[in-house]
Amino acid sequence: MADSRPPAVAGRFYQADPYRLQCDVDEFLAAATARDYPVKALIVPHAGYVYSGPVAAQAYRLLQNAGQVSRVILLGPAHYHYVHGIAVPSVASFETPLGAVDLDTAMIAGLAELPQVDYLDAAHAPEHSLEVQLPFLQRCLGDFSLVPLLIGDASAAQVGEVLDRAWGGPETLLLISSDLSHFHAYAEARQLDGETSRAICRQSEVLQSEQACGCRAINGLMHALKSRSMRVVELALANSGDTAGPKDRVVGYGAYVVY
């Protein structure tokens, strides 16, 4: 068993050179709007930085003053490997060009006691949805531990149960990785993503995959919010046609804060 998971998409989704990567992330954060929310959870996109980095930074900017966060529960969809339920890794750390992020192996072991959670390194090895969040977290939080969860065919209640167990206090951030609609024309995507964004802010737990590739993680978060008095606020909404792509087939990106 390997001790750490090496980066799978450095040089493709983001810069492989540490200095250039740090500069890119810092520039995205500097351009984001300064806001003040008592953050418990964030929803952020996971495309290549040139496409979704400006939107993701609108959420991550909130963490630059969140010094109490020392653990991140990171949920995203499995794009490359079938996952029955929820997959956790068996390694001790995830690496990026900016260094290694230690995993909270004790919490992971506790979550793996649930029937819907199992160890599956093969699903984590190629996955970008979690990895692309790490450089932003490293620049915003510095030292923190990570609980990476790949969501497969899990129900909102099953994901919500995991989040309830991992909820913690102000030291724990819940982070959902999800893009929105895929490969529609620009105007159609804006309409579809606007409807999806309003559903997210209403705390809907019935999003479908055509609305958001991370719908199961989002639905699980909303399920967990049912027993809590919290708000969801849209921070940014755009698509690849607004950033670095053509407008005939775009991917939607949204950033949200839960407090």
Backbone as CSV, one residue per row, in Angstrom:
resi,resn,N_x,N_y,N_z,CA_x,CA_y,CA_z,C_x,C_y,C_z
1,MET,0.835,-1.201,0.000,0.000,0.000,0.000,0.872,1.254,0.000
2,ALA,0.591,2.177,-0.895,1.342,3.431,-0.944,0.999,4.291,0.258
3,ASP,1.957,5.112,0.668,1.718,6.012,1.791,0.958,7.264,1.376
4,SER,1.064,7.642,0.093,0.425,8.869,-0.358,-0.093,8.702,-1.777
5,ARG,-1.036,9.541,-2.135,-1.567,9.583,-3.498,-0.886,10.729,-4.236
6,PRO,-0.163,10.456,-5.312,0.473,11.532,-6.062,-0.562,12.297,-6.882
7,PRO,-0.252,13.513,-7.282,-1.194,14.267,-8.109,-1.421,13.587,-9.450
8,ALA,-2.664,13.558,-9.899,-3.010,12.911,-11.168,-3.206,13.898,-12.301
9,VAL,-3.550,15.151,-11.986,-3.901,16.093,-13.056,-3.064,17.365,-13.027
10,ALA,-1.969,17.393,-12.264,-1.045,18.528,-12.304,-0.455,18.624,-13.707
11,GLY,-0.412,19.833,-14.236,0.046,20.023,-15.595,-1.058,19.949,-16.618
12,ARG,-2.251,19.551,-16.194,-3.415,19.508,-17.088,-4.533,20.423,-16.582
13,PHE,-5.003,20.185,-15.376,-6.068,21.014,-14.815,-5.513,22.265,-14.134
14,TYR,-4.263,22.203,-13.736,-3.601,23.332,-13.090,-2.097,23.181,-13.301
15,GLN,-1.355,24.224,-12.986,0.083,24.244,-13.235,0.807,23.194,-12.388
16,ALA,1.767,22.511,-13.004,2.570,21.541,-12.268,3.727,22.193,-11.532
17,ASP,4.151,23.348,-12.013,5.244,24.060,-11.352,4.729,24.730,-10.083
18,PRO,5.341,24.477,-8.924,4.806,25.012,-7.665,4.695,26.533,-7.656
19,TYR,5.707,27.227,-8.153,5.678,28.692,-8.118,4.565,29.229,-9.007
20,ARG,4.444,28.691,-10.220,3.393,29.164,-11.126,2.013,28.811,-10.585
21,LEU,1.878,27.652,-9.969,0.602,27.263,-9.375,0.232,28.205,-8.242
22,GLN,1.179,28.474,-7.369,0.926,29.399,-6.260,0.515,30.771,-6.783
23,CYS,1.194,31.248,-7.806,0.853,32.557,-8.376,-0.548,32.557,-8.966
24,ASP,-0.901,31.489,-9.682,-2.240,31.411,-10.269,-3.316,31.467,-9.193
25,VAL,-3.164,30.633,-8.167,-4.167,30.590,-7.102,-4.267,31.940,-6.401
26,ASP,-3.131,32.533,-6.090,-3.141,33.814,-5.395,-3.779,34.909,-6.251
27,GLU,-3.572,34.859,-7.555,-4.191,35.847,-8.440,-5.700,35.671,-8.492
28,PHE,-6.171,34.434,-8.556,-7.614,34.187,-8.515,-8.216,34.723,-7.218
29,LEU,-7.554,34.465,-6.107,-8.067,34.903,-4.807,-8.063,36.424,-4.693
30,ALA,-7.016,37.056,-5.199,-6.920,38.514,-5.114,-8.014,39.188,-5.934
31,ALA,-8.434,38.546,-7.020,-9.468,39.129,-7.877,-10.880,38.868,-7.366
32,ALA,-11.031,37.970,-6.402,-12.356,37.626,-5.886,-12.875,38.714,-4.947
33,THR,-14.192,38.749,-4.815,-14.845,39.740,-3.962,-14.665,39.384,-2.490
34,ALA,-14.274,40.358,-1.693,-14.143,40.134,-0.245,-15.521,40.151,0.396
35,ARG,-15.875,39.075,1.064,-17.152,38.968,1.772,-16.884,38.385,3.152
36,ASP,-17.871,38.481,4.020,-17.697,37.977,5.380,-18.901,37.124,5.755
37,TYR,-18.735,35.798,5.711,-19.760,34.852,6.142,-19.134,33.897,7.160
38,PRO,-19.898,33.461,8.144,-19.413,32.422,9.065,-19.536,31.054,8.396
39,VAL,-18.554,30.677,7.622,-18.647,29.546,6.699,-18.720,28.211,7.440
40,LYS,-19.701,27.378,7.057,-19.705,25.974,7.463,-19.443,25.060,6.278
41,ALA,-19.978,25.408,5.107,-19.792,24.581,3.922,-19.675,25.464,2.694
42,LEU,-18.997,24.936,1.685,-18.866,25.599,0.395,-19.176,24.597,-0.703
43,ILE,-19.727,25.097,-1.800,-19.869,24.331,-3.033,-19.050,25.052,-4.088
44,VAL,-18.147,24.335,-4.748,-17.217,24.940,-5.707,-17.102,24.051,-6.949
45,PRO,-16.752,24.628,-8.102,-16.557,23.824,-9.313,-15.198,23.141,-9.341
46,HIS,-15.015,22.248,-10.330,-13.775,21.470,-10.357,-13.193,21.301,-11.756
47,ALA,-13.390,22.258,-12.623,-12.790,22.175,-13.957,-11.345,22.666,-13.906
48,GLY,-10.699,22.705,-15.077,-9.380,23.301,-15.145,-9.424,24.735,-14.660
49,TYR,-8.344,25.167,-14.027,-8.351,26.488,-13.391,-8.648,27.614,-14.368
50,VAL,-8.188,27.497,-15.618,-8.428,28.564,-16.580,-9.919,28.733,-16.844
51,TYR,-10.698,27.671,-16.627,-12.131,27.722,-16.848,-12.908,28.098,-15.586
52,SER,-12.664,27.378,-14.489,-13.501,27.560,-13.300,-12.795,28.218,-12.123
53,GLY,-11.489,28.490,-12.262,-10.752,29.095,-11.158,-11.345,30.395,-10.638
54,PRO,-11.758,31.326,-11.523,-12.332,32.580,-11.010,-13.597,32.373,-10.190
55,VAL,-14.427,31.391,-10.562,-15.652,31.125,-9.804,-15.310,30.465,-8.469
56,ALA,-14.440,29.455,-8.497,-14.052,28.789,-7.254,-13.454,29.778,-6.263
57,ALA,-12.678,30.727,-6.758,-12.013,31.689,-5.870,-13.004,32.549,-5.117
58,GLN,-14.197,32.758,-5.669,-15.204,33.550,-4.964,-15.619,32.870,-3.659
59,ALA,-15.577,31.543,-3.646,-15.861,30.809,-2.412,-14.628,30.726,-1.529
60,TYR,-13.496,30.402,-2.126,-12.288,30.219,-1.317,-11.820,31.505,-0.654
61,ARG,-12.147,32.638,-1.232,-11.762,33.918,-0.615,-12.304,34.015,0.807
62,LEU,-13.448,33.370,1.070,-14.047,33.412,2.407,-13.170,32.716,3.444
63,LEU,-12.322,31.798,2.993,-11.510,31.024,3.939,-10.241,31.746,4.359
64,GLN,-9.911,32.837,3.712,-8.663,33.509,4.052,-8.703,34.122,5.449
65,ASN,-9.900,34.322,5.978,-10.043,34.826,7.349,-10.650,33.781,8.278
66,ALA,-10.644,32.509,7.835,-11.258,31.436,8.625,-10.162,30.615,9.288
67,GLY,-9.415,31.238,10.153,-8.254,30.609,10.762,-8.556,29.412,11.621
68,GLN,-9.828,29.240,12.039,-10.149,28.128,12.936,-10.317,26.813,12.191
69,VAL,-10.418,26.823,10.866,-10.638,25.581,10.114,-9.361,24.752,10.080
70,SER,-9.442,23.530,10.599,-8.278,22.643,10.614,-8.572,21.287,9.992
71,ARG,-9.831,21.046,9.592,-10.206,19.787,8.948,-11.183,20.097,7.819
72,VAL,-10.977,19.455,6.658,-11.857,19.647,5.513,-12.438,18.295,5.110
73,ILE,-13.765,18.217,5.094,-14.480,17.051,4.587,-14.815,17.358,3.133
74,LEU,-14.140,16.693,2.203,-14.209,17.027,0.780,-14.960,15.940,0.027
75,LEU,-16.048,16.329,-0.628,-16.897,15.389,-1.353,-16.953,15.777,-2.827
76,GLY,-16.842,14.786,-3.699,-16.964,15.029,-5.124,-17.383,13.767,-5.848
77,PRO,-17.793,13.915,-7.112,-18.231,12.749,-7.885,-17.058,11.952,-8.430
78,ALA,-17.277,10.661,-8.582,-16.279,9.777,-9.189,-16.507,9.761,-10.700
79,HIS,-15.549,10.286,-11.459,-15.694,10.382,-12.907,-15.167,9.166,-13.659
80,TYR,-14.237,8.411,-13.089,-13.483,7.426,-13.846,-13.673,5.990,-13.387
81,HIS,-14.289,5.801,-12.241,-14.368,4.460,-11.658,-15.738,4.316,-11.001
82,TYR,-16.411,3.190,-11.270,-17.704,2.978,-10.633,-17.524,2.849,-9.115
83,VAL,-18.348,3.559,-8.377,-18.318,3.512,-6.922,-19.698,3.134,-6.415
84,HIS,-19.758,2.046,-5.701,-20.992,1.643,-5.040,-21.016,2.290,-3.660
85,GLY,-21.810,3.331,-3.513,-21.849,4.067,-2.252,-20.828,5.187,-2.247
86,ILE,-19.936,5.161,-1.270,-18.964,6.237,-1.061,-17.583,5.613,-0.877
87,ALA,-16.583,6.138,-1.597,-15.233,5.579,-1.556,-14.296,6.480,-0.775
88,VAL,-13.517,5.888,0.120,-12.463,6.591,0.845,-11.126,5.953,0.483
89,PRO,-10.014,6.701,0.621,-8.691,6.142,0.321,-8.037,5.546,1.552
90,SER,-7.066,4.666,1.317,-6.340,4.047,2.435,-4.993,4.701,2.688
91,VAL,-4.605,5.686,1.865,-3.302,6.328,2.015,-3.312,7.312,3.181
92,ALA,-2.136,7.811,3.527,-2.010,8.741,4.650,-2.007,10.196,4.218
93,SER,-1.797,10.459,2.908,-1.749,11.845,2.452,-2.060,11.921,0.970
94,PHE,-2.478,13.112,0.532,-2.638,13.454,-0.880,-1.585,14.505,-1.213
95,GLU,-0.901,14.342,-2.324,0.144,15.279,-2.716,-0.332,16.216,-3.818
96,THR,0.173,17.454,-3.787,0.054,18.394,-4.888,1.436,19.009,-5.106
97,PRO,1.631,19.798,-6.162,2.916,20.480,-6.319,3.266,21.401,-5.155
98,LEU,2.275,21.772,-4.332,2.520,22.646,-3.186,2.841,21.867,-1.920
99,GLY,2.876,20.541,-2.001,3.208,19.743,-0.827,2.152,18.696,-0.529
100,ALA,2.340,17.991,0.571,1.431,16.913,0.959,0.379,17.418,1.941
101,VAL,-0.825,16.893,1.794,-1.924,17.168,2.725,-2.205,15.887,3.491
102,ASP,-2.061,15.921,4.805,-2.306,14.745,5.629,-3.798,14.438,5.702
103,LEU,-4.128,13.160,5.621,-5.511,12.736,5.774,-5.821,12.465,7.241
104,ASP,-7.063,12.699,7.616,-7.528,12.361,8.964,-7.918,10.892,8.934
105,THR,-6.932,10.027,9.089,-7.158,8.592,8.927,-8.075,8.027,10.004
106,ALA,-8.075,8.632,11.185,-8.962,8.148,12.251,-10.417,8.414,11.883
107,MET,-10.708,9.616,11.371,-12.082,9.901,10.973,-12.487,9.049,9.777
108,ILE,-11.572,8.867,8.840,-11.879,8.026,7.686,-12.225,6.614,8.138
109,ALA,-11.463,6.074,9.078,-11.742,4.729,9.593,-13.111,4.674,10.260
110,GLY,-13.467,5.741,10.975,-14.779,5.778,11.602,-15.909,5.819,10.583
111,LEU,-15.723,6.598,9.517,-16.744,6.668,8.475,-16.860,5.341,7.735
112,ALA,-15.736,4.636,7.592,-15.745,3.357,6.885,-16.500,2.271,7.643
113,GLU,-16.871,2.541,8.894,-17.717,1.609,9.627,-19.156,1.630,9.128
114,LEU,-19.532,2.713,8.424,-20.875,2.793,7.854,-20.971,1.877,6.642
115,PRO,-22.110,1.242,6.427,-22.214,0.261,5.329,-22.065,0.861,3.941
116,GLN,-22.346,2.148,3.787,-22.263,2.768,2.467,-20.868,3.300,2.138
117,VAL,-19.905,3.162,3.074,-18.560,3.694,2.886,-17.563,2.543,2.826
118,ASP,-16.656,2.600,1.830,-15.659,1.540,1.718,-14.365,2.122,1.153
119,TYR,-13.265,1.453,1.426,-11.961,1.847,0.889,-11.878,1.457,-0.584
120,LEU,-11.443,2.398,-1.426,-11.294,2.108,-2.851,-10.277,3.086,-3.448
121,ASP,-9.012,2.741,-3.339,-7.952,3.606,-3.857,-8.016,3.740,-5.373
122,ALA,-8.498,2.719,-6.055,-8.552,2.763,-7.514,-9.440,3.892,-8.018
123,ALA,-10.472,4.232,-7.273,-11.343,5.333,-7.675,-10.674,6.678,-7.427
124,HIS,-9.908,6.783,-6.367,-9.258,8.051,-6.025,-8.050,8.351,-6.910
125,ALA,-7.357,7.327,-7.377,-6.078,7.526,-8.067,-6.155,8.488,-9.255
126,PRO,-7.141,8.373,-10.171,-7.162,9.269,-11.333,-8.053,10.498,-11.161
127,GLU,-8.741,10.629,-10.044,-9.858,11.577,-9.924,-9.411,13.029,-9.773
128,HIS,-10.021,13.911,-10.575,-9.687,15.339,-10.513,-10.620,16.139,-9.623
129,SER,-11.837,15.651,-9.361,-12.840,16.489,-8.691,-12.414,16.895,-7.287
130,LEU,-11.647,16.047,-6.616,-11.131,16.375,-5.283,-9.774,17.058,-5.377
131,GLU,-8.914,16.548,-6.251,-7.542,17.040,-6.319,-7.458,18.534,-6.626
132,VAL,-8.294,19.016,-7.550,-8.159,20.416,-7.957,-8.509,21.391,-6.837
133,GLN,-9.174,20.922,-5.800,-9.507,21.802,-4.672,-8.315,22.004,-3.730
134,LEU,-7.374,21.089,-3.763,-6.325,21.101,-2.740,-5.397,22.311,-2.809
135,PRO,-4.914,22.740,-3.977,-4.054,23.933,-3.978,-4.751,25.179,-3.432
136,PHE,-6.033,25.343,-3.716,-6.766,26.468,-3.130,-6.803,26.347,-1.607
137,LEU,-7.078,25.155,-1.115,-7.113,24.947,0.332,-5.741,25.172,0.952
138,GLN,-4.699,24.714,0.283,-3.351,24.893,0.818,-2.978,26.369,0.927
139,ARG,-3.368,27.166,-0.048,-3.054,28.590,-0.008,-3.928,29.340,0.998
140,CYS,-5.176,28.890,1.196,-6.087,29.605,2.092,-5.961,29.184,3.546
141,LEU,-5.730,27.902,3.788,-5.745,27.376,5.154,-4.358,27.046,5.683
142,GLY,-3.413,26.766,4.800,-2.098,26.344,5.275,-2.151,24.912,5.769
143,ASP,-2.090,24.725,7.066,-2.056,23.391,7.664,-3.474,22.933,7.987
144,PHE,-3.891,21.798,7.427,-5.211,21.233,7.707,-5.158,19.744,7.383
145,SER,-6.104,19.006,7.918,-6.237,17.592,7.577,-7.429,17.416,6.654
146,LEU,-7.429,16.320,5.913,-8.397,16.119,4.838,-9.101,14.778,4.984
147,VAL,-10.400,14.796,4.690,-11.197,13.568,4.600,-11.805,13.548,3.199
148,PRO,-11.188,12.823,2.240,-11.671,12.826,0.860,-12.698,11.727,0.621
149,LEU,-13.851,12.107,0.086,-14.961,11.191,-0.132,-15.409,11.279,-1.584
150,LEU,-15.328,10.175,-2.300,-15.862,10.112,-3.657,-17.255,9.497,-3.604
151,ILE,-18.211,10.227,-4.145,-19.612,9.822,-4.055,-20.014,9.104,-5.337
152,GLY,-20.472,7.876,-5.186,-20.983,7.101,-6.306,-22.497,7.053,-6.275
153,ASP,-23.055,5.845,-6.294,-24.511,5.712,-6.319,-25.102,5.724,-4.907
154,ALA,-24.749,6.737,-4.156,-25.252,6.894,-2.787,-26.454,7.826,-2.783
155,SER,-27.404,7.544,-1.918,-28.593,8.384,-1.787,-28.281,9.622,-0.962
156,ALA,-29.194,10.596,-1.021,-29.030,11.799,-0.208,-28.969,11.449,1.269
157,ALA,-29.769,10.489,1.699,-29.768,10.098,3.107,-28.443,9.443,3.490
158,GLN,-27.860,8.640,2.600,-26.591,7.984,2.908,-25.456,8.995,2.988
159,VAL,-25.427,9.952,2.066,-24.411,10.998,2.142,-24.643,11.873,3.358
160,GLY,-25.908,12.201,3.628,-26.233,13.013,4.790,-25.810,12.362,6.092
161,GLU,-25.928,11.046,6.176,-25.507,10.340,7.389,-24.001,10.487,7.612
162,VAL,-23.236,10.412,6.522,-21.788,10.602,6.619,-21.479,12.023,7.082
163,LEU,-22.159,13.006,6.512,-21.913,14.393,6.894,-22.319,14.653,8.341
164,ASP,-23.400,14.041,8.790,-23.798,14.196,10.196,-22.692,13.681,11.119
165,ARG,-22.101,12.558,10.753,-21.059,11.972,11.595,-19.779,12.809,11.570
166,ALA,-19.521,13.482,10.442,-18.275,14.243,10.291,-18.447,15.726,10.576
167,TRP,-19.657,16.161,10.949,-20.027,17.581,10.976,-19.079,18.441,11.807
168,GLY,-18.800,18.006,13.025,-17.869,18.730,13.891,-18.337,20.124,14.233
169,GLY,-17.376,20.978,14.598,-17.650,22.364,14.966,-16.998,23.308,13.984
170,PRO,-16.625,24.511,14.439,-16.024,25.494,13.531,-14.670,25.065,12.972
171,GLU,-14.072,24.024,13.538,-12.798,23.529,13.010,-12.994,22.704,11.736
172,THR,-14.236,22.331,11.417,-14.517,21.434,10.300,-15.260,22.166,9.196
173,LEU,-14.694,22.138,7.988,-15.315,22.697,6.795,-15.823,21.563,5.925
174,LEU,-17.064,21.681,5.462,-17.618,20.757,4.478,-17.455,21.386,3.099
175,LEU,-16.883,20.653,2.165,-16.573,21.207,0.845,-17.102,20.262,-0.230
176,ILE,-18.035,20.768,-1.034,-18.645,19.980,-2.097,-18.078,20.431,-3.435
177,SER,-17.595,19.488,-4.232,-17.004,19.769,-5.536,-17.982,19.355,-6.621
178,SER,-18.452,20.327,-7.414,-19.419,20.012,-8.468,-19.445,21.094,-9.531
179,ASP,-19.451,20.680,-10.791,-19.802,21.580,-11.874,-21.320,21.529,-12.059
180,LEU,-21.829,22.385,-12.946,-23.273,22.424,-13.204,-23.555,21.760,-14.556
181,SER,-24.342,22.374,-15.415,-24.731,21.723,-16.667,-23.521,21.546,-17.592
182,HIS,-23.648,20.610,-18.525,-22.550,20.277,-19.437,-23.001,20.348,-20.894
183,PHE,-22.253,21.094,-21.697,-22.270,21.016,-23.157,-23.557,21.512,-23.806
184,HIS,-24.163,22.516,-23.205,-25.267,23.218,-23.845,-24.729,24.493,-24.481
185,ALA,-25.524,25.076,-25.382,-25.191,26.397,-25.902,-25.275,27.416,-24.770
186,TYR,-24.567,28.520,-24.940,-24.383,29.499,-23.864,-25.700,29.964,-23.248
187,ALA,-26.641,30.421,-24.073,-27.887,30.971,-23.539,-28.699,29.905,-22.812
188,GLU,-28.747,28.697,-23.385,-29.483,27.612,-22.737,-28.838,27.244,-21.403
189,ALA,-27.509,27.204,-21.388,-26.809,26.871,-20.145,-27.082,27.909,-19.065
190,ARG,-27.095,29.168,-19.441,-27.381,30.211,-18.447,-28.765,30.018,-17.831
191,GLN,-29.737,29.663,-18.651,-31.090,29.439,-18.134,-31.126,28.212,-17.228
192,LEU,-30.537,27.106,-17.692,-30.545,25.874,-16.894,-29.803,26.056,-15.578
193,ASP,-28.629,26.669,-15.642,-27.837,26.840,-14.422,-28.485,27.820,-13.466
194,GLY,-29.193,28.811,-14.005,-29.928,29.723,-13.129,-30.999,28.990,-12.341
195,GLU,-31.708,28.074,-13.004,-32.735,27.284,-12.324,-32.098,26.370,-11.277
196,THR,-30.983,25.753,-11.645,-30.292,24.879,-10.692,-29.781,25.668,-9.498
197,SER,-29.247,26.846,-9.756,-28.719,27.668,-8.665,-29.826,28.048,-7.687
198,ARG,-30.974,28.383,-8.221,-32.093,28.717,-7.329,-32.517,27.496,-6.516
199,ALA,-32.475,26.311,-7.127,-32.818,25.091,-6.389,-31.807,24.825,-5.274
200,ILE,-30.531,25.045,-5.550,-29.510,24.868,-4.517,-29.753,25.831,-3.354
201,CYS,-30.055,27.065,-3.674,-30.289,28.056,-2.612,-31.571,27.764,-1.837
202,ARG,-32.511,27.051,-2.457,-33.723,26.601,-1.745,-33.449,25.333,-0.944
203,GLN,-32.236,24.803,-1.057,-31.803,23.599,-0.344,-32.541,22.357,-0.833
204,SER,-32.725,22.279,-2.143,-33.325,21.094,-2.751,-32.371,19.913,-2.642
205,GLU,-32.903,18.743,-2.347,-32.072,17.538,-2.282,-32.463,16.549,-3.373
206,VAL,-33.009,17.071,-4.483,-33.416,16.199,-5.585,-32.782,16.634,-6.905
207,LEU,-31.596,17.229,-6.853,-30.897,17.575,-8.076,-30.551,16.314,-8.869
208,GLN,-30.538,16.445,-10.209,-30.221,15.335,-11.089,-28.863,15.563,-11.744
209,SER,-28.314,14.499,-12.328,-26.959,14.570,-12.871,-26.841,15.556,-14.022
210,GLU,-27.926,15.777,-14.784,-27.847,16.746,-15.870,-27.803,18.184,-15.357
211,GLN,-28.168,18.390,-14.096,-28.082,19.720,-13.496,-26.710,19.982,-12.890
212,ALA,-26.115,18.948,-12.275,-24.825,19.095,-11.592,-24.183,17.723,-11.498
213,CYS,-22.925,17.604,-11.939,-22.277,16.293,-11.906,-22.047,15.821,-10.471
214,GLY,-21.983,16.753,-9.532,-21.851,16.401,-8.127,-23.184,16.421,-7.399
215,CYS,-24.258,16.104,-8.120,-25.602,16.228,-7.538,-25.776,15.384,-6.286
216,ARG,-25.175,14.188,-6.250,-25.380,13.329,-5.077,-24.711,13.913,-3.834
217,ALA,-23.558,14.538,-4.012,-22.909,15.194,-2.873,-23.719,16.406,-2.422
218,ILE,-24.199,17.197,-3.381,-25.020,18.363,-3.037,-26.296,17.918,-2.351
219,ASN,-26.965,16.905,-2.904,-28.209,16.417,-2.293,-27.958,15.929,-0.867
220,GLY,-26.833,15.276,-0.646,-26.508,14.806,0.695,-26.308,15.955,1.668
221,LEU,-25.644,17.009,1.197,-25.477,18.186,2.053,-26.832,18.786,2.399
222,MET,-27.703,18.914,1.413,-29.019,19.494,1.671,-29.836,18.619,2.612
223,HIS,-29.658,17.302,2.501,-30.334,16.397,3.440,-29.866,16.662,4.867
224,ALA,-28.560,16.869,5.024,-28.013,17.141,6.357,-28.490,18.486,6.884
225,LEU,-28.782,19.432,5.990,-29.230,20.753,6.428,-30.671,20.743,6.906
226,LYS,-31.434,19.700,6.581,-32.859,19.661,6.956,-33.055,19.772,8.457
227,SER,-32.113,19.238,9.219,-32.241,19.264,10.680,-31.503,20.454,11.299
228,ARG,-31.033,21.366,10.433,-30.257,22.506,10.920,-30.801,23.788,10.305
229,SER,-30.740,24.855,11.042,-31.224,26.147,10.556,-30.059,26.899,9.920
230,MET,-29.915,26.729,8.593,-28.788,27.327,7.893,-29.259,27.888,6.553
231,ARG,-28.453,28.768,5.982,-28.756,29.386,4.703,-27.726,28.982,3.661
232,VAL,-28.169,28.978,2.398,-27.282,28.749,1.260,-27.349,29.981,0.371
233,VAL,-26.211,30.562,0.056,-26.155,31.795,-0.724,-25.258,31.590,-1.946
234,GLU,-25.748,32.006,-3.111,-24.938,31.980,-4.325,-23.905,33.097,-4.268
235,LEU,-22.651,32.745,-4.520,-21.560,33.713,-4.565,-21.183,34.088,-5.996
236,ALA,-21.286,33.136,-6.913,-20.920,33.374,-8.307,-21.584,32.322,-9.169
237,LEU,-21.918,32.706,-10.402,-22.511,31.782,-11.365,-22.022,32.186,-12.752
238,ALA,-21.370,31.251,-13.448,-20.811,31.540,-14.771,-20.669,30.219,-15.502
239,ASN,-20.061,30.281,-16.691,-19.753,29.052,-17.411,-18.469,29.241,-18.212
240,SER,-18.036,28.178,-18.859,-16.761,28.224,-19.565,-16.764,29.243,-20.698
241,GLY,-17.949,29.590,-21.218,-18.031,30.621,-22.236,-17.736,32.010,-21.696
242,ASP,-17.822,32.180,-20.382,-17.494,33.464,-19.757,-16.002,33.584,-19.455
243,THR,-15.302,32.463,-19.446,-13.903,32.479,-19.004,-12.951,32.198,-20.155
244,ALA,-12.810,30.943,-20.542,-11.758,30.622,-21.515,-12.224,29.703,-22.629
245,GLY,-13.524,29.456,-22.755,-13.996,28.501,-23.750,-14.938,29.117,-24.759
246,PRO,-15.275,28.383,-25.820,-16.265,28.846,-26.789,-17.666,28.816,-26.191
247,LYS,-18.600,29.427,-26.875,-19.953,29.557,-26.334,-20.942,28.553,-26.921
248,ASP,-20.475,27.658,-27.796,-21.421,26.711,-28.391,-21.645,25.475,-27.522
249,ARG,-20.643,25.080,-26.714,-20.756,23.936,-25.794,-20.047,24.307,-24.503
250,VAL,-20.816,24.714,-23.513,-20.216,25.250,-22.300,-20.482,24.330,-21.114
251,VAL,-19.689,24.521,-20.064,-19.896,23.850,-18.781,-20.169,24.922,-17.736
252,GLY,-21.178,24.690,-16.903,-21.576,25.676,-15.911,-20.826,25.517,-14.595
253,TYR,-20.601,26.649,-13.939,-19.881,26.680,-12.659,-20.610,27.584,-11.667
254,GLY,-20.780,27.101,-10.448,-21.365,27.916,-9.395,-20.567,27.810,-8.122
255,ALA,-20.580,28.895,-7.341,-19.944,28.902,-6.025,-20.981,29.320,-5.000
256,TYR,-21.022,28.598,-3.873,-22.047,28.821,-2.850,-21.426,28.695,-1.457
257,VAL,-22.028,29.419,-0.516,-21.622,29.310,0.870,-22.828,28.881,1.702
258,VAL,-22.586,28.014,2.669,-23.595,27.575,3.631,-23.164,28.086,5.004
259,TYR,-24.056,28.781,5.677,-23.743,29.325,6.990,-24.972,29.342,7.872
